[in-house]
Amino acid sequence: MPTQDNFFQRVYEVTKQIPYGRITTYGAIAEFLGSKGSARMVGWALNSTKHKLDKIPAHRVVNRSGLLTGKRHFGGNNTMQNLLESEGIQIENNKIVNFERYFWKPGE
């Protein structure tokens, strides 16, 4: 069983690969890492990156419905939305519009 630190580091490495203007989900990252069902742990890992946005683009990770569930971890209420919109992603009511268009599956 991998240690939490090892799992978190693997989450960071996958998150760094998310292309500009694309998003993925906590669950997609967990599944890619062979830990399907560990989406919440992916969220915990990314919560610890809030001061490393220049290195780990955690704002590009949303829940499976496209909701900005992690937005409260970015300081201001609209920071996550502003970052995504600056990359050309449209958001309405805290949700990605045309989610499938922007979705990036790790490993593909």
C-alpha positions in Angstrom: 0.0 0.0 0.0 1.5 3.4 -1.0 2.1 6.0 1.6 -0.1 9.1 1.6 3.0 11.3 0.7 3.7 9.0 -2.3 0.0 9.1 -3.4 -0.1 12.9 -3.0 3.1 13.3 -5.1 1.6 11.1 -7.8 -1.5 13.3 -7.8 0.6 16.4 -8.2 2.5 14.8 -11.2 -0.7 14.0 -13.0 -2.2 17.4 -12.3 0.8 19.1 -13.8 0.1 17.3 -17.1 -3.4 18.8 -17.5 -3.2 20.9 -20.6 -4.0 24.6 -20.5 -7.7 25.2 -21.2 -8.7 21.7 -20.2 -10.1 20.2 -17.0 -10.2 16.8 -15.4 -11.9 15.2 -12.4 -10.8 14.0 -9.0 -12.1 10.6 -10.0 -10.3 10.5 -13.3 -7.0 11.2 -11.5 -7.7 8.5 -8.9 -8.6 5.9 -11.6 -5.5 6.7 -13.6 -3.4 6.2 -10.4 -5.0 2.8 -9.9 -7.0 3.9 -6.9 -10.5 4.1 -8.3 -12.8 5.3 -5.5 -10.1 7.6 -4.0 -11.4 10.8 -5.5 -11.7 12.4 -2.1 -8.0 11.6 -1.4 -7.2 13.4 -4.7 -9.1 16.4 -3.4 -7.2 16.3 -0.1 -3.9 16.2 -2.0 -4.9 19.2 -4.2 -6.1 21.2 -1.2 -2.5 21.3 0.0 -1.4 22.9 -3.2 -3.3 26.2 -2.8 0.0 28.2 -2.5 1.7 26.4 -5.4 -0.7 27.4 -8.2 2.2 28.3 -10.5 3.5 24.8 -10.3 0.4 22.6 -9.8 -2.7 23.8 -11.6 -5.2 22.4 -9.1 -7.9 24.8 -10.5 -8.2 22.5 -13.5 -9.7 19.7 -11.4 -13.4 19.6 -10.8 -16.0 17.1 -9.6 -17.5 14.5 -12.0 -20.4 16.8 -12.8 -18.1 19.8 -13.7 -18.9 21.6 -10.4 -16.2 23.8 -9.0 -16.3 22.0 -5.6 -12.8 23.0 -4.7 -13.2 26.7 -5.1 -13.2 27.5 -1.4 -9.6 26.3 -1.2 -8.4 29.1 -3.5 -8.7 32.1 -1.2 -11.3 34.3 -2.8 -14.7 32.9 -3.8 -14.1 33.4 -7.5 -10.4 32.7 -7.9 -10.9 29.2 -9.3 -13.5 30.4 -11.7 -11.4 33.4 -12.8 -8.4 31.1 -13.5 -10.5 28.7 -15.6 -12.2 31.6 -17.5 -8.8 33.1 -18.2 -8.0 29.8 -20.0 -11.2 30.1 -22.1 -13.4 27.7 -20.1 -17.0 29.0 -19.7 -18.6 28.6 -16.3 -22.2 29.2 -15.2 -23.5 28.8 -11.7 -20.2 27.3 -10.5 -20.3 24.6 -13.2 -18.3 24.0 -16.4 -20.4 24.7 -19.5 -19.8 22.0 -22.2 -17.9 19.8 -19.7 -17.2 17.1 -22.2 -15.5 19.6 -24.6 -12.9 20.5 -22.0 -12.5 17.2 -20.3 -9.0 15.7 -20.4 -8.6 12.0 -19.4 -5.2 11.3 -17.8 -3.1 9.0 -19.9 -4.8 9.8 -23.2 
